[in-house]
Amino acid sequence: MGAAGFHQLGSAFADARLAHVRSKLARGETVYLAGLGAPGTHNSGLALVEVTQAHGPRLIVNNEEERFSGNKHTTEYPKLSIDAAMATLRSMGRDISDIDAWLTSWDYPTLAGTLARSVLEEFPQSFKLMRTTEAAGFDGRRLDQMTRTPKILARQLGLAERVPLICLPHHDNHAWFSYAASPFADDGETAIAVLDGTGDQGSISLYVVERGVLRRIYCNDSMFDSLGAFYSVISSTQGGWTWLSCEGRYMGAAAWGDMDRASNPYYARLREVLDFGANGEVRLNRAMANWYCDPFDHPYQQALIDILGEPLRPDQLWNPDAMLRVEDIHHRPDTKDRLDKAAATQLVFEDAMIHVADHLLRVSGANRLVLTGGVALNAVGNMRLLEHFDEAWFAGAQQRNARLQLWVPPVPGDPGVTIGAAWLFAHLAGAPRGAPMTNAFYCGTPPSHDDIASAVVADDIAAQRIGDISTPEGREAVADLMAFMVAQGGVVALYQGAAETGPRALGHRSILANPCDPAARELLNARVKYREAIRPLAPMATLEAARQYFELLPGAADGDYNAYNYMVLTAHSKPHARGKIPAVIHADGTGRIQIVRAEDDPLTYAYLKALGRHIGVELSVNTSFNVAGPIAQTPQQAIDTLRRSKGLDVVVLVADDGTVTAARHGGERDSGRFTGWLIEWKSRRS
């Protein structure tokens, strides 16, 4: 693969590049690194990182190809992401020659060896995997394109020679970036658990950081003994959705089932699918699970069929009669059973997370844990870790007065390893770890006024300027108008700045609604997002409101609860919360909360403060600004999303110069609601 342009760490080329970068940093020069998510794996994209010896790495952009192409979880070559990143580079007065190294988010030579080894180890049952590489989360058609990436990239950039790529280990990328972005200092041990669908060597990797030095202490060396694969296969074949779209839905469904280990009718038997071994090992029981060799057509052995019933076939996925719908509870006899199966799956999954973390914390002696990898997107499981590893556990296991301090980065899944490749390479070149991550607004760049003006010129769209947030007074006025509309029952989309990187909307591409309205969840799911009723709506809140309505767990990274900033943790609501904010309390009494800070997002914070004046709570419904596709990236995508959504009243679009435009349905679809609200709001302020 070296001849094709792929170079592993330790190769002559990689060593020379590291020496080059180390020398530039020592001279006080600025280094630019590109982290590439090449085709063949889901969530391809490009991260552009600036590095100095004084400050370490700084993320400029992390572009996800799905946002630009509109193809969710795309495996395509990230042409649009690269084009956008190069435009950003030119706007900084730099060009392609300033990029000192191109890094990949996977160690492709190791991955190729692992794929071959996995097939051989499971042979002859694994024979079908030779024709079905999608089993490990890879697209076989794109893997071929991946091998030509150095040539394709050179052609796109106008270079005569292929671009040499340095391959960074997938789980090392996850681990180092997630630690470096955390609020944890280098003054003690920090444990890191990478729990994934798969990596280029295995699916579970454990690390310890001691005085700033990363050390891997375990890898399970298996693509199939995977917590991610366990959850993906069960949630797809029982929930009725495809991989990568099923996991979050099934987690939402679990809350409607029996979440009691003592009474759930499926939990005890389903737990046998995973073997909980010594030293934190989790192995797939191949006598029950068949997805290590035939994950799509025949994923269950008979023993698992006896527990869960026949799995849904690939041609049944997204079929309304096969999909899990909570609204069927009262007229479809098997729906309650299916919800109990979802709950059992979640419970077994949590058991496995706790089993791995228990071993890691014991052998490391740490009480600080960084959790990352795709599995860390399970916000309920993350909450269970904080609950389980309390003072009593540490008193017994480590003989000290402590409790778990947990950090999950805003991008624990594969959109984060493009950043991780650059972060890790900078670390290997001797750069300091850099500042902790305090927001996730790095996908693309803020829209210009002209971009917005062009997007809203259409016969079916009405638009007008409503303010300017470049001054504190202007920001407060726009925020107050947004809060006023939401208080009147409006559904408002907020589109501002660079988009969020990762799968969460955190205030830059968000749909907002009144949390006090008990009908808001049904409205947004049915008429705005067109999605299943099982799915909850998330609360975004000021810290004060979060404390008022939710049981924030000590150990959520630090005393300021900053692990709740990114919707990667759920929290139990307080007894009075459901009566006051029913729209954001899920069936199990939890909310996947986001705390908003003034310094990270001034406009969204001002909106929450204004809601406090209008509805009495500094808390809002927040769901991602999309309809059956990726989160809206460009102004044109924002307007197209408005067109597709019947129940969305207005989109508030903020340009890079601070000007704010409100867009709504025009012509026959104009309800008149926005015009009436604007007139009333102005009269109240005059």
C-alpha positions as CSV (number, residue, x, y, z in Angstrom):
1,M,0.0,0.0,0.0
2,G,3.0,2.2,0.3
3,A,3.4,2.2,-3.4
4,A,-0.2,3.3,-3.7
5,G,0.4,6.3,-1.4
6,F,-0.5,4.9,2.0
7,H,2.2,5.1,4.7
8,Q,2.0,3.7,8.3
9,L,3.5,5.2,11.3
10,G,7.1,4.0,11.5
11,S,7.6,4.1,7.8
12,A,10.4,6.2,6.3
13,F,7.9,8.7,4.9
14,A,5.9,9.1,8.1
15,D,9.1,9.5,10.1
16,A,10.3,12.2,7.7
17,R,7.0,14.1,7.9
18,L,7.0,13.9,11.7
19,A,10.6,15.3,11.7
20,H,9.6,18.1,9.4
21,V,6.6,19.1,11.5
22,R,8.6,18.8,14.7
23,S,11.3,21.1,13.2
24,K,8.7,23.7,12.1
25,L,7.1,23.8,15.5
26,A,10.5,24.2,17.2
27,R,11.2,27.2,15.0
28,G,7.9,28.8,16.1
29,E,6.2,28.3,12.8
30,T,2.6,27.4,12.3
31,V,1.7,23.9,10.9
32,Y,-1.4,22.9,9.1
33,L,-2.6,19.3,9.1
34,A,-5.5,17.7,7.2
35,G,-7.4,14.7,8.8
36,L,-9.1,12.7,6.0
37,G,-12.0,10.4,6.4
38,A,-11.5,8.5,3.1
39,P,-14.2,6.6,1.2
40,G,-15.2,3.1,2.2
41,T,-16.3,3.9,5.8
42,H,-19.4,5.8,6.9
43,N,-19.1,9.6,7.7
44,S,-16.3,10.5,5.3
45,G,-15.1,14.1,5.6
46,L,-12.1,16.3,6.2
47,A,-10.8,18.2,9.3
48,L,-8.4,21.1,9.0
49,V,-6.2,21.7,12.0
50,E,-3.7,24.5,12.8
51,V,-0.9,23.7,15.2
52,T,1.6,25.9,17.1
53,Q,4.2,25.0,19.7
54,A,2.7,27.7,22.0
55,H,-0.9,26.6,21.9
56,G,-1.0,23.1,20.3
57,P,-3.7,22.1,17.8
58,R,-6.7,24.3,17.0
59,L,-9.6,23.0,15.0
60,I,-10.4,25.2,12.0
61,V,-13.1,23.1,10.4
62,N,-14.4,19.5,10.6
63,N,-16.4,19.0,7.4
64,E,-18.7,16.0,7.2
65,E,-19.4,15.0,3.6
66,E,-23.0,14.0,4.4
67,R,-23.9,17.6,5.2
68,F,-22.7,18.9,1.8
69,S,-23.9,16.0,-0.3
70,G,-27.2,15.4,1.5
71,N,-26.5,11.7,1.6
72,K,-26.7,10.6,5.3
73,H,-23.8,8.5,6.6
74,T,-22.2,8.7,3.2
75,T,-19.3,6.5,2.2
76,E,-18.5,8.7,-0.7
77,Y,-15.1,10.3,-1.4
78,P,-15.4,13.6,0.5
79,K,-15.0,15.9,-2.5
80,L,-17.3,18.6,-1.3
81,S,-15.8,18.6,2.2
82,I,-12.3,19.0,0.8
83,D,-13.5,21.8,-1.6
84,A,-15.0,23.7,1.4
85,A,-12.0,23.2,3.6
86,M,-9.6,24.4,0.8
87,A,-11.8,27.5,0.4
88,T,-11.5,28.1,4.2
89,L,-7.7,27.7,3.9
90,R,-7.6,30.3,1.1
91,S,-9.7,32.7,3.1
92,M,-6.9,32.6,5.7
93,G,-4.3,33.6,3.1
94,R,-3.0,30.1,2.8
95,D,-3.1,27.5,0.1
96,I,-2.6,23.8,-0.5
97,S,1.2,24.0,-0.2
98,D,0.8,25.0,3.5
99,I,-0.6,21.6,4.5
100,D,2.3,19.8,6.0
101,A,0.7,16.3,6.3
102,W,-2.4,14.5,5.1
103,L,-3.5,12.0,7.8
104,T,-6.2,9.3,7.5
105,S,-8.6,8.3,10.2
106,W,-8.0,4.6,9.7
107,D,-4.8,2.6,9.5
108,Y,-5.7,1.0,6.1
109,P,-2.9,-1.6,5.9
110,T,-3.7,-2.8,9.4
111,L,-7.4,-2.8,8.5
112,A,-6.8,-4.9,5.4
113,G,-4.9,-7.4,7.5
114,T,-7.6,-7.5,10.2
115,L,-10.3,-8.1,7.6
116,A,-8.3,-11.0,6.1
117,R,-7.5,-12.4,9.6
118,S,-11.1,-12.2,10.7
119,V,-12.3,-14.1,7.7
120,L,-9.7,-16.8,8.2
121,E,-10.4,-17.2,11.9
122,E,-14.1,-17.7,11.3
123,F,-13.7,-19.9,8.2
124,P,-15.7,-21.6,6.7
125,Q,-18.7,-19.8,8.3
126,S,-17.2,-16.5,7.3
127,F,-16.9,-17.3,3.6
128,K,-19.9,-15.0,2.9
129,L,-18.0,-12.1,4.4
130,M,-15.6,-12.2,1.5
131,R,-18.5,-10.9,-0.6
132,T,-20.2,-8.8,2.1
133,T,-17.7,-6.3,3.6
134,E,-20.6,-4.1,4.7
135,A,-20.8,-6.5,7.7
136,A,-18.0,-4.6,9.5
137,G,-19.5,-1.2,8.6
138,F,-17.5,-0.9,5.4
139,D,-18.9,-0.4,1.8
140,G,-17.1,-2.8,-0.5
141,R,-17.7,-0.6,-3.5
142,R,-16.0,2.4,-1.8
143,L,-13.1,0.3,-0.4
144,D,-11.9,0.1,-4.0
145,Q,-12.2,3.9,-4.3
146,M,-10.4,4.3,-1.1
147,T,-7.3,2.6,-2.5
148,R,-7.2,5.2,-5.3
149,T,-7.7,8.2,-2.9
150,P,-4.1,9.5,-3.2
151,K,-4.6,9.8,-7.0
152,I,-8.1,11.2,-6.8
153,L,-7.1,13.8,-4.2
154,A,-4.1,14.9,-6.3
155,R,-6.4,15.4,-9.3
156,Q,-8.9,17.4,-7.2
157,L,-6.2,19.6,-5.8
158,G,-4.5,20.1,-9.2
159,L,-1.3,18.4,-8.2
160,A,0.9,16.4,-10.5
161,E,1.8,13.6,-8.1
162,R,-0.4,11.5,-5.9
163,V,-0.9,12.9,-2.4
164,P,0.9,10.6,0.2
165,L,-1.4,9.7,3.1
166,I,-0.1,8.8,6.6
167,C,-2.4,6.2,8.2
168,L,-3.2,6.8,11.9
169,P,-4.7,3.9,14.0
170,H,-8.4,4.4,14.3
171,H,-8.8,3.8,18.0
172,D,-5.7,5.8,18.8
173,N,-7.3,8.7,17.0
174,H,-10.5,8.3,19.0
175,A,-8.6,8.0,22.3
176,W,-6.1,10.9,22.0
177,F,-8.4,13.5,20.6
178,S,-11.2,12.7,23.1
179,Y,-8.7,13.0,26.0
180,A,-7.0,16.1,24.6
181,A,-10.4,17.8,24.1
182,S,-11.5,16.9,27.6
183,P,-11.4,19.2,30.7
184,F,-9.2,16.7,32.5
185,A,-5.7,17.9,33.5
186,D,-2.5,16.0,33.1
187,D,-2.0,15.8,36.9
188,G,-3.0,12.2,37.3
189,E,-4.3,9.0,35.6
190,T,-7.1,9.2,33.2
191,A,-8.7,6.0,31.7
192,I,-10.0,5.9,28.2
193,A,-12.4,3.4,26.8
194,V,-12.9,3.2,23.0
195,L,-16.1,1.2,22.5
196,D,-16.9,0.9,18.8
197,G,-18.6,-0.9,16.0
198,T,-15.1,-1.8,14.8
199,G,-11.7,-0.3,14.4
200,D,-8.8,-1.3,12.2
201,Q,-7.6,-3.8,14.7
202,G,-10.4,-4.5,17.1
203,S,-13.7,-3.1,18.4
204,I,-12.8,-2.5,22.1
205,S,-9.6,-0.7,23.0
206,L,-8.6,0.6,26.5
207,Y,-6.0,3.2,27.3
208,V,-4.5,5.0,30.3
209,V,-3.0,8.5,30.2
210,E,-0.4,9.2,32.8
211,R,1.2,12.6,33.0
212,G,0.1,13.4,29.4
213,V,1.4,10.1,27.9
214,L,-1.1,7.8,26.2
215,R,-0.6,4.1,26.7
216,R,-2.8,1.4,25.3
217,I,-3.3,-1.5,27.7
218,Y,-5.8,-3.7,25.8
219,C,-7.4,-4.3,22.5
220,N,-9.8,-7.2,21.9
221,D,-8.4,-7.8,18.4
222,S,-11.8,-8.7,17.1
223,M,-14.1,-7.0,14.7
224,F,-17.1,-9.1,15.7
225,D,-16.9,-9.2,19.5
226,S,-18.3,-5.7,19.3
227,L,-20.8,-3.9,21.5
228,G,-21.6,-1.6,18.5
229,A,-22.4,-4.6,16.3
230,F,-24.5,-6.2,19.0
231,Y,-26.7,-3.1,19.3
232,S,-26.8,-2.4,15.6
233,V,-27.9,-5.9,14.6
234,I,-30.6,-6.3,17.3
235,S,-32.0,-2.7,16.8
236,S,-32.1,-3.2,13.1
237,T,-33.6,-6.7,12.9
238,Q,-36.1,-6.0,15.8
239,G,-36.8,-2.3,15.2
240,G,-37.1,-2.3,11.4
241,W,-34.5,0.3,10.5
242,T,-31.2,0.1,8.7
243,W,-27.8,0.2,10.4
244,L,-26.6,3.6,11.6
245,S,-30.2,4.8,11.6
246,C,-31.5,2.2,14.0
247,E,-29.5,2.6,17.2
248,G,-30.8,6.0,18.4
249,R,-34.4,5.0,17.6
250,Y,-34.1,1.7,19.5
251,M,-32.6,3.5,22.5
252,G,-35.7,5.7,22.5
253,A,-38.0,2.7,22.2
254,A,-36.3,1.0,25.2
255,A,-37.8,3.6,27.5
256,W,-41.3,2.4,26.6
257,G,-40.5,-1.1,27.6
258,D,-39.8,-2.9,30.9
259,M,-36.4,-1.6,32.0
260,D,-36.4,-3.7,35.2
261,R,-33.9,-6.6,35.1
262,A,-36.0,-8.6,37.5
263,S,-39.2,-8.5,35.5
264,N,-38.2,-8.0,31.9
265,P,-39.2,-11.3,30.2
266,Y,-36.3,-11.2,27.7
267,Y,-33.4,-9.8,29.6
268,A,-31.9,-12.9,31.3
269,R,-32.0,-15.0,28.2
270,L,-30.7,-12.2,25.9
271,R,-27.8,-11.6,28.2
272,E,-26.4,-15.0,27.1
273,V,-25.7,-13.5,23.6
274,L,-22.6,-11.9,25.2
275,D,-20.0,-13.7,27.2
276,F,-18.7,-11.6,30.1
277,G,-15.2,-12.9,30.6
278,A,-12.3,-12.1,32.9
279,N,-10.4,-8.9,32.7
280,G,-13.3,-7.0,31.2
281,E,-13.6,-9.1,28.1
282,V,-16.9,-9.3,26.2
283,R,-17.2,-12.0,23.6
284,L,-20.0,-12.8,21.2
285,N,-21.7,-16.1,21.8
286,R,-21.5,-17.7,18.3
287,A,-23.9,-20.4,19.3
288,M,-26.6,-17.7,19.4
289,A,-25.4,-14.9,17.2
290,N,-24.6,-15.4,13.5
291,W,-23.6,-11.8,12.5
292,Y,-19.9,-12.6,12.6
293,C,-20.4,-14.4,9.3
294,D,-23.9,-13.6,7.9
295,P,-25.1,-10.3,9.5
296,F,-27.8,-9.4,7.1
297,D,-29.6,-12.5,5.7
298,H,-29.2,-14.9,8.6
299,P,-28.0,-12.9,11.7
300,Y,-29.5,-15.2,14.3
301,Q,-28.8,-18.8,15.3
302,Q,-31.9,-20.8,16.3
303,A,-31.2,-20.2,20.0
304,L,-31.6,-16.5,19.5
305,I,-34.6,-17.0,17.3
306,D,-36.2,-18.9,20.2
307,I,-35.8,-15.7,22.3
308,L,-36.5,-12.8,20.0
309,G,-38.3,-14.5,17.1
310,E,-37.2,-14.4,13.4
311,P,-35.2,-11.3,12.5
312,L,-36.5,-8.8,10.1
313,R,-35.1,-9.3,6.6
314,P,-33.2,-6.6,4.8
315,D,-36.1,-6.1,2.4
316,Q,-38.5,-5.5,5.3
317,L,-36.5,-2.6,6.8
318,W,-38.5,0.7,6.9
319,N,-41.6,-1.2,6.0
320,P,-44.4,0.4,8.1
321,D,-45.7,-3.0,9.1
322,A,-42.3,-4.1,10.4
323,M,-41.1,-0.9,12.0
324,L,-41.4,-0.5,15.8
325,R,-44.1,2.1,16.5
326,V,-45.1,3.1,19.9
327,E,-48.4,4.4,18.6
328,D,-49.3,0.7,17.8
329,I,-49.4,-0.3,21.4
330,H,-53.2,-0.2,21.7
331,H,-54.0,-2.0,18.4
332,R,-51.1,-4.2,17.6
333,P,-50.7,-7.1,20.1
334,D,-46.9,-7.6,19.6
335,T,-45.9,-4.0,20.1
336,K,-45.5,-4.2,23.9
337,D,-43.4,-7.4,23.4
338,R,-41.2,-5.6,20.9
339,L,-40.7,-2.7,23.3
340,D,-39.7,-5.1,26.1
341,K,-37.1,-6.6,23.6
342,A,-35.7,-3.1,23.1
343,A,-35.5,-2.6,26.8
344,A,-33.8,-5.9,27.3
345,T,-31.2,-5.0,24.5
346,Q,-30.5,-1.7,26.2
347,L,-30.1,-3.5,29.6
348,V,-27.6,-6.1,28.3
349,F,-25.7,-3.3,26.4
350,E,-25.4,-1.3,29.7
351,D,-24.2,-4.5,31.5
352,A,-21.4,-4.8,28.9
353,M,-20.4,-1.2,29.2
354,I,-20.2,-1.5,33.0
355,H,-18.3,-4.7,32.7
356,V,-15.6,-3.2,30.5
357,A,-15.4,0.1,32.5
358,D,-15.2,-1.8,35.8
359,H,-12.1,-3.7,34.7
360,L,-10.5,-0.5,33.3
361,L,-11.0,1.6,36.4
362,R,-9.7,-1.2,38.6
363,V,-6.5,-1.8,36.6
364,S,-5.8,1.9,36.0
365,G,-6.6,3.1,39.5
366,A,-8.2,6.1,37.8
367,N,-11.5,7.8,38.7
368,R,-11.5,9.9,35.5
369,L,-12.9,8.2,32.4
370,V,-13.0,9.4,28.8
371,L,-15.6,7.4,26.9
372,T,-15.5,7.5,23.1
373,G,-16.2,5.5,19.9
374,G,-19.6,5.1,18.3
375,V,-21.0,3.2,21.4
376,A,-20.5,6.4,23.4
377,L,-23.4,7.9,21.5
378,N,-25.7,5.9,23.7
379,A,-26.6,8.7,26.1
380,V,-28.6,6.4,28.4
381,G,-25.7,4.0,28.8
382,N,-23.4,6.9,29.6
383,M,-25.8,8.0,32.4
384,R,-25.7,4.4,33.8
385,L,-21.9,4.5,34.1
386,L,-22.2,7.7,36.3
387,E,-24.8,6.1,38.4
388,H,-23.0,2.8,38.9
389,F,-19.5,4.0,39.7
390,D,-20.4,6.0,42.7
391,E,-18.7,6.5,46.1
392,A,-19.7,3.0,47.3
393,W,-18.0,1.4,44.3
394,F,-14.8,3.4,44.7
395,A,-14.7,2.6,48.4
396,G,-14.9,-1.1,47.7
397,A,-12.8,-1.3,44.5
398,Q,-10.2,1.4,45.1
399,Q,-10.4,1.9,48.9
400,R,-10.8,5.7,48.5
401,N,-13.4,8.4,48.7
402,A,-14.1,9.2,45.1
403,R,-16.7,8.8,42.3
404,L,-16.5,8.5,38.6
405,Q,-15.7,11.7,36.6
406,L,-16.9,11.1,33.1
407,W,-16.2,12.9,29.8
408,V,-17.8,12.1,26.4
409,P,-16.7,14.4,23.6
410,P,-19.3,16.1,21.4
411,V,-18.1,13.9,18.5
412,P,-17.4,10.4,19.9
413,G,-18.3,8.6,16.7
414,D,-16.4,8.5,13.4
415,P,-16.9,12.2,12.5
416,G,-14.5,12.8,15.3
417,V,-11.6,10.6,14.1
418,T,-10.8,13.0,11.2
419,I,-10.0,15.5,14.0
420,G,-8.3,12.8,16.0
421,A,-5.9,11.9,13.2
422,A,-4.6,15.4,13.0
423,W,-4.6,15.8,16.8
424,L,-2.6,12.6,17.3
425,F,0.0,13.4,14.6
426,A,0.5,16.8,16.3
427,H,1.0,15.1,19.6
428,L,3.5,12.6,18.1
429,A,5.4,15.6,16.7
430,G,5.8,17.1,20.1
431,A,3.0,19.7,20.2
432,P,1.2,20.3,23.5
433,R,-2.3,18.8,23.7
434,G,-4.2,22.1,23.1
435,A,-7.1,23.7,24.8
436,P,-10.2,21.7,25.9
437,M,-13.1,21.7,23.5
438,T,-15.9,24.0,24.6
439,N,-18.2,23.9,21.6
440,A,-18.9,21.8,18.5
441,F,-19.5,24.5,15.9
442,Y,-16.9,23.5,13.3
443,C,-18.7,22.0,10.3
444,G,-18.3,24.3,7.4
445,T,-18.2,28.1,7.8
446,P,-20.8,30.7,8.6
447,P,-23.1,31.7,5.7
448,S,-22.6,35.1,4.1
449,H,-25.4,37.6,3.7
450,D,-25.4,37.1,0.0
451,D,-25.7,33.3,0.4
452,I,-28.8,33.8,2.5
453,A,-30.3,36.4,0.3
454,S,-29.9,34.1,-2.7
455,A,-31.4,31.1,-1.0
456,V,-34.6,33.0,0.0
457,V,-35.4,34.3,-3.5
458,A,-38.2,32.0,-4.5
459,D,-41.9,32.3,-5.3
460,D,-42.9,29.9,-2.4
461,I,-40.7,31.6,0.2
462,A,-41.4,34.9,2.0
463,A,-38.4,36.5,3.8
464,Q,-37.5,39.7,5.6
465,R,-34.8,41.1,7.7
466,I,-35.6,41.1,11.4
467,G,-32.5,42.4,13.1
468,D,-28.7,42.3,13.6
469,I,-27.0,40.4,16.4
470,S,-23.6,42.1,16.0
471,T,-24.4,44.3,19.0
472,P,-25.6,43.1,22.4
473,E,-28.8,45.1,22.0
474,G,-29.5,43.6,18.6
475,R,-28.8,40.1,19.8
476,E,-31.2,40.5,22.8
477,A,-34.0,41.8,20.4
478,V,-33.7,38.8,18.0
479,A,-33.6,36.4,20.9
480,D,-36.6,37.9,22.5
481,L,-38.6,37.7,19.2
482,M,-37.7,34.0,18.9
483,A,-38.8,33.4,22.5
484,F,-42.0,35.3,21.9
485,M,-42.9,33.2,18.9
486,V,-42.1,30.0,20.7
487,A,-44.2,31.1,23.6
488,Q,-47.2,31.6,21.2
489,G,-46.9,28.0,20.0
490,G,-44.5,28.7,17.2
491,V,-42.0,26.2,15.8
492,V,-38.8,28.1,14.9
493,A,-35.6,26.8,13.2
494,L,-32.4,28.6,14.1
495,Y,-29.6,28.6,11.5
496,Q,-26.5,30.4,12.5
497,G,-22.7,30.2,12.2
498,A,-20.8,27.1,11.4
499,A,-22.8,23.9,11.9
500,E,-22.4,21.4,14.7
501,T,-19.9,18.6,14.0
502,G,-21.3,15.3,15.1
503,P,-24.9,14.0,15.1
504,R,-26.4,16.5,17.5
505,A,-28.0,19.9,16.9
506,L,-26.8,22.2,19.7
507,G,-28.2,25.6,18.7
508,H,-26.6,26.3,15.4
509,R,-28.9,24.0,13.3
510,S,-31.8,23.5,15.7
511,I,-35.6,23.4,15.6
512,L,-37.0,25.1,18.8
513,A,-40.4,24.8,20.4
514,N,-42.2,25.4,23.8
515,P,-41.3,22.7,26.3
516,C,-44.3,23.5,28.4
517,D,-46.7,22.5,25.6
518,P,-47.7,18.8,26.0
519,A,-48.6,18.7,22.3
520,A,-45.2,19.8,21.1
521,R,-43.7,16.4,20.9
522,E,-46.5,15.0,18.8
523,L,-46.5,18.1,16.6
524,L,-42.8,18.0,15.9
525,N,-42.6,14.3,15.3
526,A,-45.7,14.1,13.1
527,R,-45.8,17.4,11.2
528,V,-42.3,18.9,11.4
529,K,-39.8,16.0,11.4
530,Y,-42.1,13.2,10.1
531,R,-40.5,10.6,12.5
532,E,-41.6,7.9,14.9
533,A,-43.6,8.9,18.0
534,I,-41.2,6.8,20.1
535,R,-38.5,9.4,19.7
536,P,-38.1,11.9,22.5
537,L,-37.4,15.7,22.2
538,A,-34.3,17.0,23.9
539,P,-34.2,19.9,26.4
540,M,-31.6,22.7,26.0
541,A,-31.3,24.8,29.1
542,T,-29.2,27.3,31.0
543,L,-27.3,25.7,33.9
544,E,-29.7,27.2,36.4
545,A,-32.7,25.7,34.6
546,A,-31.0,22.3,34.2
547,R,-30.4,22.2,37.9
548,Q,-34.0,23.2,38.6
549,Y,-35.6,20.5,36.5
550,F,-33.1,17.6,36.3
551,E,-31.0,15.5,38.7
552,L,-27.5,16.4,37.4
553,L,-25.1,13.8,38.5
554,P,-21.9,14.8,40.2
555,G,-19.0,13.5,38.1
556,A,-20.3,14.9,34.9
557,A,-16.7,15.9,34.1
558,D,-16.5,18.6,36.7
559,G,-18.4,20.8,39.1
560,D,-19.8,22.9,36.3
561,Y,-21.5,19.9,34.8
562,N,-19.8,20.5,31.4
563,A,-20.3,16.8,30.3
564,Y,-24.0,17.8,29.8
565,N,-23.0,20.4,27.1
566,Y,-23.4,18.1,24.1
567,M,-26.5,15.9,24.5
568,V,-24.3,12.8,25.2
569,L,-25.8,12.2,28.6
570,T,-29.4,11.7,29.8
571,A,-30.5,12.9,33.2
572,H,-33.5,12.0,35.4
573,S,-36.0,14.7,35.7
574,K,-37.1,16.0,39.1
575,P,-40.7,15.2,40.3
576,H,-42.2,18.6,39.3
577,A,-40.6,18.6,35.8
578,R,-43.1,16.5,33.9
579,G,-46.0,18.8,34.9
580,K,-44.0,21.9,33.8
581,I,-42.0,20.8,30.8
582,P,-43.8,17.7,29.5
583,A,-42.5,18.0,25.9
584,V,-38.9,17.2,26.9
585,I,-39.5,14.4,29.4
586,H,-39.2,11.0,27.9
587,A,-41.3,7.9,28.8
588,D,-38.8,6.9,31.4
589,G,-38.7,10.3,33.0
590,T,-35.3,11.3,31.5
591,G,-34.1,14.0,29.2
592,R,-31.0,14.1,26.9
593,I,-30.0,17.5,28.1
594,Q,-27.8,20.2,26.6
595,I,-26.6,23.0,28.9
596,V,-25.9,26.2,26.9
597,R,-23.2,28.7,28.1
598,A,-23.2,32.3,27.2
599,E,-19.6,32.2,26.1
600,D,-20.1,29.3,23.7
601,D,-23.3,30.4,22.0
602,P,-24.4,33.9,22.9
603,L,-27.6,34.0,20.7
604,T,-29.0,30.6,21.9
605,Y,-28.2,31.5,25.5
606,A,-30.0,34.9,25.1
607,Y,-33.0,33.0,23.6
608,L,-33.1,30.7,26.7
609,K,-33.0,33.7,29.0
610,A,-35.8,35.4,27.0
611,L,-37.9,32.2,27.3
612,G,-37.6,32.6,31.1
613,R,-39.3,35.9,30.8
614,H,-42.0,34.6,28.4
615,I,-42.9,31.1,29.7
616,G,-41.2,31.0,33.1
617,V,-38.5,28.5,32.2
618,E,-35.1,29.0,30.7
619,L,-35.4,25.8,28.8
620,S,-36.4,24.9,25.2
621,V,-37.3,22.0,23.0
622,N,-34.3,21.3,20.7
623,T,-34.3,18.9,17.8
624,S,-32.0,18.9,14.8
625,F,-32.9,21.0,11.8
626,N,-33.5,18.3,9.2
627,V,-36.2,16.2,7.7
628,A,-35.3,12.6,6.8
629,G,-31.8,13.5,5.9
630,P,-28.6,15.2,7.2
631,I,-28.7,18.3,9.3
632,A,-29.1,21.4,7.0
633,Q,-25.6,22.7,6.2
634,T,-26.1,25.5,3.6
635,P,-28.7,28.3,3.4
636,Q,-30.2,26.6,0.4
637,Q,-30.6,23.3,2.4
638,A,-32.2,25.2,5.2
639,I,-34.8,26.6,2.8
640,D,-35.4,23.2,1.2
641,T,-36.0,21.8,4.7
642,L,-38.5,24.5,5.3
643,R,-40.3,23.5,2.1
644,R,-40.5,19.9,3.2
645,S,-41.8,20.6,6.7
646,K,-45.5,21.5,7.0
647,G,-45.4,22.4,10.7
648,L,-42.3,24.7,10.7
649,D,-43.3,28.3,11.1
650,V,-40.1,30.2,10.4
651,V,-36.4,29.8,9.9
652,V,-34.2,32.4,11.5
653,L,-31.0,32.7,9.4
654,V,-28.0,34.6,10.8
655,A,-25.3,35.8,8.3
656,D,-21.6,36.1,9.1
657,D,-22.0,39.9,9.4
658,G,-24.7,39.5,12.1
659,T,-27.8,40.4,9.9
660,V,-30.8,38.2,10.6
661,T,-33.4,37.1,8.1
662,A,-36.6,35.3,8.8
663,A,-37.9,33.0,6.1
664,R,-41.3,31.3,6.1
665,H,-43.7,29.6,3.7
666,G,-44.9,32.1,1.1
667,G,-47.9,32.3,-1.3
668,E,-50.8,29.9,-0.5
669,R,-48.8,28.2,2.2
670,D,-48.3,31.4,4.2
671,S,-50.3,30.9,7.4
672,G,-49.9,34.5,8.5
673,R,-48.7,33.4,11.9
674,F,-45.3,34.9,11.7
675,T,-46.6,38.3,10.4
676,G,-49.1,38.4,13.3
677,W,-46.5,37.5,15.9
678,L,-44.0,40.1,14.5
679,I,-46.7,42.9,14.7
680,E,-47.7,41.9,18.2
681,W,-44.1,41.6,19.4
682,K,-43.2,45.1,18.1
683,S,-46.3,46.6,19.7
684,R,-45.4,45.1,23.1
685,R,-41.9,46.5,22.9
686,S,-42.9,50.0,21.7
